[in-house]
Amino acid sequence: MPTMRDVAAYARVSVATVSHVINGTRFVDPQTVDRVRNAIDVLGYRPNSLARGLRRNETSIIGMLVPDNSNPFFAEIARSIEDVGFNEGYSVILCNSDGSEAKEAAYVDTLLSKQIDGIILISSGNSFAPLQSILKARVPCVVVDRELGDLAVDQVLIDNEQGGYMAGEYLTRLGHRHIGYIAGPNQLSLSAHRLTGFRRALDEAGITLPDDAIVQGDFHYGGGAKGMEELLRRDLNLTAVFAANDRMAVGAISVLRRAGLNVPEDISIVGYDNIPLASAMCPSLTTIAQPTAEMGRVSIEMLLARIKQRDVEFAPRRMMLPVELIERESCRLLI
């Protein structure tokens, strides 16, 4: 593999001149620049970007941690981050924690050891330890889709309580009075917020959400299926179910079909996220849409601002993005 010294010999210049041409650190005569660039092309020289970045105290690499990269919700956020990052000259390393706080902590340690420029964190739970490690290392960080207390860090969040409220208000407006709920993981604050908003909408309509109408889910297809099976076993005469994410809603619908029940004729279903499958399935899924592409764009723009102003002190920013009810075919009017 050719070295910078080889390029210098071919172009008949010093190694320092080659370095200045590559890094743009000093004016070099245009004819000399042309000779150096020609030597680079002829020899196939590839500058060591990592070593160059370390000398500058930057690597143009960003780390991103997600709980489950098979989830279309996280995949779309990651894609948006990668697109913006690439256009700004940054590469993105995507790490999947599988919902494990131990794996998340290990990935944080690995990313920090690579001297990356910043981290976008979608936490697996409510543990502050990985984030505290990032802040201790003084690496710019943006927390996305998770509320992790009052730590001094930029955050891009979704109004999950309002999303839960929208789902409940919509179903009660359609005349539903016996409604079930498939909840998200207990360790995530967003799960509690969605349930809080859902209860508030039902309370305003004079409807009680009994404890046995709530089942625990896990944000996966299988969790939605098991949750729906449990609701059917409890024989609650439900006319509607709100699943705390779309993947669980899809799992719930599959169970209803196997039980000989139709959506929405027998039971209406509302999901949350608006993943691509929501509009493609039959019946198409009514859901609470999260602005995933905007979440990605805003989070990396906030991170890049921190990276570029690393030596500037300014207060942590907290961006709360709105949600939207997308009405499709999986719910019906009772009154």
C-alpha positions as CSV (number, residue, x, y, z in Angstrom):
1,M,0.0,0.0,0.0
2,P,1.5,3.4,-1.0
3,T,2.5,5.8,1.7
4,M,2.6,9.6,1.9
5,R,6.4,9.3,1.4
6,D,5.8,7.5,-1.9
7,V,3.5,10.3,-3.0
8,A,6.1,12.9,-2.1
9,A,8.8,11.0,-4.1
10,Y,6.6,10.6,-7.1
11,A,5.5,14.3,-7.1
12,R,9.1,15.5,-6.3
13,V,8.0,17.4,-3.2
14,S,8.5,17.0,0.5
15,V,6.3,14.9,2.8
16,A,5.2,18.1,4.5
17,T,3.9,19.5,1.2
18,V,1.8,16.4,0.6
19,S,0.4,16.7,4.1
20,H,-0.6,20.4,3.5
21,V,-2.3,19.5,0.2
22,I,-4.3,16.7,1.7
23,N,-5.2,18.5,4.9
24,G,-5.5,22.0,3.4
25,T,-3.4,23.4,6.3
26,R,-1.3,25.8,4.2
27,F,-1.3,27.5,0.8
28,V,0.5,25.4,-1.8
29,D,1.3,26.5,-5.3
30,P,-1.5,25.3,-7.7
31,Q,0.9,23.5,-10.0
32,T,2.4,21.7,-7.0
33,V,-1.1,20.8,-5.9
34,D,-1.8,19.3,-9.3
35,R,1.4,17.2,-9.1
36,V,0.5,15.9,-5.7
37,R,-3.0,15.0,-6.7
38,N,-1.8,13.3,-9.8
39,A,0.6,11.3,-7.7
40,I,-2.2,10.3,-5.4
41,D,-4.3,9.1,-8.3
42,V,-1.5,7.2,-10.1
43,L,-0.3,5.5,-6.9
44,G,-3.8,4.9,-5.5
45,Y,-2.9,6.4,-2.2
46,R,-5.6,6.6,0.5
47,P,-5.0,9.0,3.3
48,N,-5.4,7.6,6.8
49,S,-8.4,9.6,7.8
50,L,-8.5,8.2,11.3
51,A,-5.0,9.2,12.1
52,R,-5.5,12.6,10.5
53,G,-8.7,13.0,12.5
54,L,-7.0,12.1,15.8
55,R,-4.3,14.8,15.2
56,R,-7.1,17.3,14.7
57,N,-9.0,15.8,17.7
58,E,-11.9,14.8,15.3
59,T,-12.7,11.7,13.3
60,S,-15.9,12.7,11.3
61,I,-17.5,9.6,12.8
62,I,-20.8,9.6,14.8
63,G,-22.1,6.7,16.9
64,M,-25.8,5.9,17.1
65,L,-27.3,3.4,19.6
66,V,-30.8,2.0,19.1
67,P,-32.7,-0.7,21.0
68,D,-33.8,-2.7,18.0
69,N,-32.6,-1.9,14.4
70,S,-35.2,-4.4,13.0
71,N,-38.0,-2.1,14.2
72,P,-39.0,0.1,11.2
73,F,-39.5,3.0,13.6
74,F,-35.8,3.1,14.6
75,A,-34.6,2.1,11.1
76,E,-36.3,5.2,9.6
77,I,-34.7,7.5,12.3
78,A,-31.3,6.0,11.6
79,R,-31.7,6.4,7.9
80,S,-32.5,10.1,8.3
81,I,-29.5,10.6,10.6
82,E,-27.2,8.8,8.1
83,D,-28.5,10.9,5.2
84,V,-27.8,14.2,6.9
85,G,-24.5,13.0,8.3
86,F,-23.3,11.8,5.0
87,N,-24.1,15.1,3.4
88,E,-22.2,16.9,6.1
89,G,-19.1,14.6,5.7
90,Y,-19.8,12.3,8.7
91,S,-20.0,8.5,8.8
92,V,-22.5,6.9,11.2
93,I,-21.8,3.7,13.1
94,L,-25.1,2.0,14.1
95,C,-25.1,-0.1,17.2
96,N,-28.1,-2.3,18.2
97,S,-28.4,-2.9,22.0
98,D,-31.3,-5.5,21.7
99,G,-33.0,-3.7,24.6
100,S,-30.1,-4.8,26.9
101,E,-28.7,-2.1,29.1
102,A,-25.5,-4.2,29.6
103,K,-25.0,-4.3,25.8
104,E,-25.8,-0.6,25.5
105,A,-23.1,0.2,28.1
106,A,-20.6,-2.0,26.3
107,Y,-21.2,-0.3,23.0
108,V,-20.9,3.1,24.6
109,D,-17.5,2.1,25.9
110,T,-16.5,0.9,22.5
111,L,-17.6,4.0,20.7
112,L,-15.8,6.3,23.2
113,S,-12.6,4.3,22.7
114,K,-12.8,5.0,19.0
115,Q,-12.6,8.8,19.6
116,I,-15.8,9.4,17.8
117,D,-17.1,13.0,17.4
118,G,-20.5,12.5,19.0
119,I,-23.2,10.0,19.9
120,I,-27.0,9.9,19.3
121,L,-28.6,7.7,22.0
122,I,-31.9,6.0,22.0
123,S,-31.7,4.2,25.3
124,S,-32.8,0.7,26.1
125,G,-34.3,1.7,29.4
126,N,-34.2,4.2,32.1
127,S,-30.6,3.6,33.2
128,F,-28.5,6.8,33.4
129,A,-25.2,5.0,33.5
130,P,-24.3,4.9,29.7
131,L,-25.3,8.6,29.3
132,Q,-23.2,9.6,32.3
133,S,-20.2,7.8,30.8
134,I,-20.7,9.8,27.6
135,L,-21.0,13.1,29.5
136,K,-18.0,12.3,31.7
137,A,-16.0,11.8,28.5
138,R,-17.2,15.2,27.3
139,V,-18.4,13.8,24.0
140,P,-21.3,15.7,22.5
141,C,-24.5,13.7,22.8
142,V,-28.2,13.9,21.8
143,V,-30.8,11.7,23.5
144,V,-33.7,10.8,21.2
145,D,-37.2,9.4,22.1
146,R,-36.3,8.8,25.8
147,E,-36.6,11.0,28.8
148,L,-33.6,10.4,31.0
149,G,-34.1,12.8,33.9
150,D,-32.6,16.3,34.3
151,L,-29.1,15.5,33.0
152,A,-27.5,18.3,31.1
153,V,-27.9,16.8,27.6
154,D,-29.8,17.8,24.4
155,Q,-33.0,15.8,23.9
156,V,-35.4,15.2,21.0
157,L,-38.6,13.9,22.3
158,I,-42.2,13.0,21.2
159,D,-45.3,14.2,23.0
160,N,-46.3,10.6,23.9
161,E,-49.0,11.6,26.4
162,Q,-50.7,13.6,23.6
163,G,-50.4,10.6,21.3
164,G,-52.1,8.4,23.9
165,Y,-54.8,11.0,24.4
166,M,-55.5,11.2,20.6
167,A,-56.0,7.4,20.4
168,G,-58.4,7.4,23.3
169,E,-60.3,10.5,22.1
170,Y,-60.7,9.0,18.6
171,L,-62.1,5.7,19.8
172,T,-64.5,7.3,22.3
173,R,-65.6,9.7,19.5
174,L,-66.5,6.7,17.4
175,G,-68.7,5.4,20.2
176,H,-66.5,2.8,21.8
177,R,-67.0,2.2,25.5
178,H,-65.3,-1.1,26.1
179,I,-61.7,-0.6,25.1
180,G,-58.5,-2.6,25.8
181,Y,-54.9,-1.5,25.9
182,I,-51.7,-3.4,25.0
183,A,-49.0,-1.5,26.9
184,G,-45.3,-1.0,26.0
185,P,-42.4,-2.0,28.2
186,N,-42.6,-0.9,31.8
187,Q,-39.1,0.3,32.0
188,L,-39.7,3.0,29.4
189,S,-41.2,6.4,30.5
190,L,-42.8,6.8,27.1
191,S,-45.0,3.7,27.8
192,A,-46.3,5.4,31.0
193,H,-46.9,8.6,29.1
194,R,-49.0,6.9,26.4
195,L,-51.1,5.2,29.0
196,T,-51.6,8.5,31.0
197,G,-52.9,10.3,27.9
198,F,-55.1,7.3,26.9
199,R,-56.7,7.2,30.4
200,R,-57.2,11.0,30.4
201,A,-59.2,10.8,27.1
202,L,-61.3,8.0,28.4
203,D,-61.9,9.8,31.7
204,E,-63.1,12.9,29.8
205,A,-65.6,10.7,28.0
206,G,-66.8,9.2,31.3
207,I,-65.3,5.8,30.6
208,T,-63.3,3.8,33.1
209,L,-60.3,1.8,31.9
210,P,-60.3,-1.3,34.2
211,D,-57.1,-2.9,35.2
212,D,-58.1,-6.2,33.5
213,A,-58.4,-4.3,30.2
214,I,-54.7,-3.5,30.3
215,V,-52.1,-6.2,29.3
216,Q,-48.4,-5.9,29.1
217,G,-46.6,-5.9,25.8
218,D,-43.0,-5.5,24.6
219,F,-43.2,-3.4,21.4
220,H,-42.7,-6.6,19.3
221,Y,-45.1,-8.5,17.1
222,G,-45.2,-11.5,19.5
223,G,-45.9,-9.2,22.5
224,G,-49.0,-7.8,20.7
225,A,-50.2,-11.3,19.8
226,K,-49.8,-12.6,23.4
227,G,-51.5,-9.4,24.7
228,M,-54.5,-9.9,22.4
229,E,-54.8,-13.5,23.3
230,E,-54.9,-12.6,26.9
231,L,-57.6,-9.9,26.3
232,L,-59.7,-12.5,24.5
233,R,-59.3,-15.0,27.3
234,R,-60.6,-12.4,29.8
235,D,-63.9,-12.1,27.8
236,L,-64.3,-8.4,28.3
237,N,-66.7,-7.8,25.3
238,L,-64.2,-5.3,23.9
239,T,-65.1,-3.4,20.8
240,A,-61.7,-1.7,20.4
241,V,-58.1,-2.1,21.4
242,F,-55.3,0.5,21.4
243,A,-51.8,-1.1,21.0
244,A,-48.9,1.1,22.1
245,N,-47.0,0.5,18.9
246,D,-47.8,-0.7,15.3
247,R,-45.9,-3.9,15.5
248,M,-48.0,-5.0,18.5
249,A,-51.1,-3.9,16.7
250,V,-50.2,-6.1,13.7
251,G,-49.6,-9.0,16.2
252,A,-53.0,-8.4,17.7
253,I,-54.8,-8.3,14.4
254,S,-53.2,-11.7,13.5
255,V,-54.7,-13.2,16.6
256,L,-58.1,-11.8,16.0
257,R,-58.1,-13.3,12.5
258,R,-57.2,-16.7,13.8
259,A,-60.0,-16.4,16.3
260,G,-62.5,-15.7,13.5
261,L,-62.9,-12.1,14.3
262,N,-62.8,-9.3,11.7
263,V,-61.1,-5.9,12.0
264,P,-62.9,-3.4,12.2
265,E,-66.3,-5.2,12.1
266,D,-65.8,-7.0,15.4
267,I,-63.0,-5.1,17.0
268,S,-61.4,-1.8,16.0
269,I,-57.6,-1.4,16.4
270,V,-55.4,1.7,16.8
271,G,-51.6,1.5,16.7
272,Y,-48.7,3.9,17.3
273,D,-45.7,4.9,15.1
274,N,-47.0,4.8,11.5
275,I,-44.5,2.3,10.3
276,P,-44.6,1.6,6.5
277,L,-46.5,-1.6,7.0
278,A,-49.4,0.3,8.6
279,S,-50.6,1.7,5.3
280,A,-49.8,-1.5,3.3
281,M,-51.7,-4.1,5.4
282,C,-55.4,-5.0,4.9
283,P,-57.2,-3.4,6.5
284,S,-54.8,-0.5,6.7
285,L,-54.0,0.5,10.2
286,T,-55.2,3.6,12.0
287,T,-52.3,4.9,14.0
288,I,-50.6,7.7,15.8
289,A,-47.8,8.9,13.5
290,Q,-44.5,9.9,14.9
291,P,-42.3,12.3,12.7
292,T,-39.5,9.8,12.5
293,A,-37.6,11.4,9.6
294,E,-37.8,14.8,11.4
295,M,-36.6,13.2,14.7
296,G,-33.5,11.9,12.9
297,R,-32.9,15.2,11.1
298,V,-33.3,17.4,14.2
299,S,-31.2,15.1,16.4
300,I,-28.2,15.1,14.1
301,E,-28.4,18.8,13.4
302,M,-28.4,19.4,17.1
303,L,-25.4,17.0,17.5
304,L,-23.4,18.6,14.7
305,A,-24.0,22.1,16.2
306,R,-22.5,20.8,19.4
307,I,-19.5,19.2,17.6
308,K,-18.8,22.3,15.6
309,Q,-19.1,24.5,18.7
310,R,-17.4,22.1,21.1
311,D,-15.7,24.8,23.1
312,V,-18.8,27.0,23.4
313,E,-21.0,26.6,26.5
314,F,-24.7,26.8,25.9
315,A,-27.7,25.4,27.8
316,P,-29.0,21.9,26.9
317,R,-31.9,22.0,24.4
318,R,-35.1,20.1,24.6
319,M,-37.1,19.7,21.4
320,M,-40.7,18.2,21.8
321,L,-42.1,17.1,18.4
322,P,-45.9,16.6,17.8
323,V,-47.7,13.5,16.8
324,E,-50.6,13.1,14.3
325,L,-53.6,10.8,14.1
326,I,-53.7,8.9,10.8
327,E,-57.2,7.6,10.2
328,R,-57.4,4.5,8.0
329,E,-59.5,1.3,7.8
330,S,-59.0,-0.5,11.1
331,C,-61.6,1.3,13.1
332,R,-65.4,1.7,12.7
333,L,-68.1,4.0,13.9
334,L,-70.5,2.4,16.5
335,I,-72.9,5.3,16.8
